[in-house]
Amino acid sequence: MKHARPDGIDPHARSRARRRALQAIYAWQLSGAAIAKVIEQFRSEQDMEVADLEYFEDLVRGVEANLGELDAKLAGFVDRDIAQVDPIERAVLRIAAYELLHRPDVPYRVVINEAIETTKRFGSEHGHTYVNGVLDHAAAQWRAAEAQAARQR
């Protein structure tokens, strides 16, 4: 059953794409394997037909291509070196930072909510509160106009 919105986006497939992207980025962070190899492995091993494959690939390739920028921009919001952040939380933050900075078509509240839910599912017990705090501050700066408009409603 399709749950696509009028714009053709299936929010459930996007959520699954983010979860798969988290797993792929996590594996990439730990293994150091080429991102193309990680994507290919996920294509063959995961049930990708239930996820938005195009969005999954955009997130994974986007994090890899913009890693230096993402980590540098996140540095202003994390309380330690990004390399010291828990690997799951680091992957979630990198994906969310990519979406906030490079996917203006995705509302910042969706990015933050998806990051929190993904961290609750895969991260440490209180990891979602850390992710929420970091992304809330980042979104207020990176998406200032959007965040301010949301607060005025």
N, C-alpha and C positions, 0 to 999 in steps of 0.2 A: 504494500500500500504506500503510495506517494504522499508526502506531507509538504510538498513544495508550495512556496508562497507565490503570489502573482509574478514576482520577479524571477521565478524559476529556481530559487535557492531552497534546498531542503535543509532546515535547521538541524534535524536529527543526523543527517549524513555529514553535515559540517562538524557536529559534535564528535562523531565517530572519527572523522578525519583528524581532528585535533588530538584525540586520544592516541590514534595510530602515530601521528607526528611526534607526540611526546615519547612514545616507545622507540621510535626510530632515532630521534635526537639523543635520547638517553643511551641507546646502543652505540651510536656514533661517538658520543663523548667518551664512553668507556673503552671502545675498541680502537678508535682512531682510523677505522676503515674508511675507504673512499665513500662519499655520500651516495654516489651512483650505485655502488654495491649494496649499501644499506637499503636504498629505495627498492632495488631489484629484489632483494631478499624479502622485504615486506610485501611486495607485489605477489611473490610466489607463495609466501607462508601465511599471510593474513587474508581474512575474508574481506577483501577490499571492495567488493561490489556493494556492500552495505554502507561504505564510506564514500565521501566525495573525493575520488582519487586525484582529480585536478587540484583541489584545495590542499590535500595532503602533500602533494609534491611541491606546491607553491610554498607552503610553510617550511618544509624540510630544506628545500633548495634556498629559500629566502634567508633562513637562519644561517646556513653555511656561507652564503655569499656576503652577508652583512654582519658576520660574527664580530669583527673588530668594532664596528659602529655600535652594535647592540650592547656589547659588554661595556664599552666606554660610556654610553648613555645610561646604562643601568647602574654604573659605579656611583653615581650621585645619589642613588636611592637605597643601596644595600649597605649594611653595617659592617661589611668585611669584603675582602677581595672576592670577586665573582667565582674564582676557582675554589674558594672555601665554602661556598654555598652548597648545600646538599644537592647531589646530581639530579634528582627528580625536580626539585624546586628550581634549580638552575635551568634545566630544560624548559620548564613551564614559563619561567621568566623570559627566556630568550624567545620563545614562540610568541608570547603575549607582546613583548617589546616589538617584535617584527610586525605583528598585526597593528599595534598602535601607531607605529611610525610609517609603515608602508602599505597598510590596507585601510585607507580612510573610509572605504565603503562599509566597513564593519563598525558598528557603534561601539564606543569605548566601554559602555556598560556590558555589552555582550562579551567583549574580550575579557574583561575582569571576571565576570561571572563564570565563563567557561574555564578560565585559569583556576579559579577557586574550586570549582567542581572537579576538575581533573586532578588537582592536588589532593583534594579530599579522598579521591579514589585510589591514587597511586603513591601519594607522599606520606611523610611522617604525620604523626597524630595532630600536631599543631602547625604543620607546614602551611596550611591554607591561610592562616592568619598572617603569617609572614608575607606570603605572596600577595594577599589582599592589601596589606600596608604599603608594600613597595609599589604595586601597580596603581593604587589609588593616588599616591603622590606623583608618580610618573605621568599618569593620564591628566592630572590637573595641570601639569606643565606642558606636556606634548600635545594635548588636545584641549588647551585652555578654553577656547571659544565654545566647544561642544560641552565641556564639563560645566562651564558657567551657565550656559543656557539650560542645562538639565537641572541645576540647582535653583534656578529662578522659576521653574515650573511649579 
